[in-house]
Amino acid sequence: MLLDAQYRKLHPGSSLATDVETFTSSESLGNALRVITELSGIDPYAPLNMALVNRDVEDLIAVRESGVRQPVGAFSILFRRPDPHLRQVFARYSLVRGIEIDKDFRTAYGLSGNTRSIIVHQIRSILDPTYRDCMLIKDAIKQRDHTLLAVRVTRMHWYPQHWTQVKASWMSYDNGQRLIDRMNRYDGLYRDLMVTMAQVPICQ
């Protein structure tokens, strides 16, 4: 409840878990946000528990096969488990079902469209950091938030190998346009900064 506790300090008498209901008309997104805001913290160094891995696989398969419209249980697994645990879950799921988990949930038409999108996005974000960071850049551009975009690009460009992969993948998410060309649309010193970081990694 760390996030909610901090929110209560900033907004006395309010609860983030309740207030998120007013942020969106999507029931799926509201459920996902409540799961996230109720987190008490994730220990990324917790030892792998194969019994829990198997149980999570069974629960995710049950959600996929039953088509529960609002699978809060699936959200709890995907947002509350550490990434190493989830990678084991996804690998085990693929062995049991004979199909990659993101592809399986993409065709889970018993779930609402928003629910499928949230689940698939979270799975791909964990399995593919390059996809995750492309989506973070795309989100900042869509919001027209120059500060957010600069912060995200600055963080990414310090990791040359990963940054090169992000830029190579970016074209598939922006109609074939290079990231450096996208950054060139800005003006002044901000453009100069963003174009410089979008060039071949400067910290080789």
Residue pairs with C-beta under 8 A, 6 or more apart in sequence:
1 38
1 39
1 40
2 39
2 40
2 41
3 16
3 36
3 37
3 39
4 15
4 16
4 17
4 37
4 38
7 14
7 15
7 16
7 19
7 37
8 14
8 15
8 16
11 19
16 37
17 34
17 37
17 38
20 30
20 33
20 34
20 37
21 30
21 34
23 30
23 33
24 30
24 33
26 114
27 70
27 112
27 114
28 70
28 112
28 114
28 115
28 117
28 118
29 114
29 118
31 70
31 72
31 75
32 75
32 79
32 118
35 72
35 75
35 76
35 79
35 80
36 79
39 79
39 80
42 80
42 81
42 82
43 82
44 82
44 83
44 84
46 82
46 85
48 84
48 85
48 88
49 85
50 88
52 85
53 85
53 88
53 89
53 92
54 92
56 77
56 81
56 85
56 89
57 89
57 92
57 93
57 96
59 73
59 74
59 77
60 74
60 77
60 89
60 93
60 101
61 93
61 96
61 97
63 71
63 73
63 74
63 108
63 111
64 97
64 104
64 105
64 108
66 110
67 108
67 109
67 110
67 111
68 110
68 111
69 110
69 111
69 112
69 115
70 112
70 115
71 111
71 115
71 119
74 119
75 118
75 119
77 86
77 89
78 86
78 119
78 122
78 123
78 126
79 122
81 89
83 126
86 126
87 126
87 127
90 100
90 101
90 123
90 126
90 127
93 101
93 104
94 100
94 101
97 104
101 123
102 120
102 123
102 124
102 127
105 111
105 116
105 119
105 120
105 123
106 116
106 120
108 116
108 119
109 116
111 119
121 135
124 131
124 132
125 131
125 132
125 135
126 132
129 162
130 162
130 165
130 166
130 169
131 169
133 152
133 156
133 162
133 166
134 166
134 169
134 170
134 173
135 173
136 152
137 149
137 152
137 153
137 156
137 166
137 170
137 179
138 173
138 174
140 148
140 149
140 152
141 149
141 182
146 186
146 190
149 194
150 190
150 193
150 194
153 194
153 197
153 198
154 197
156 162
156 163
156 166
157 163
157 197
157 198
157 201
157 202
157 203
158 203
160 201
160 203
160 204
163 201
164 200
164 201
166 179
167 178
167 179
167 180
167 198
170 177
170 178
170 179
170 182
171 177
171 178
171 179
174 182
179 198
180 195
180 198
180 199
182 198
183 191
183 194
183 195
183 197
183 198
184 191
184 195
185 191
186 194
196 202
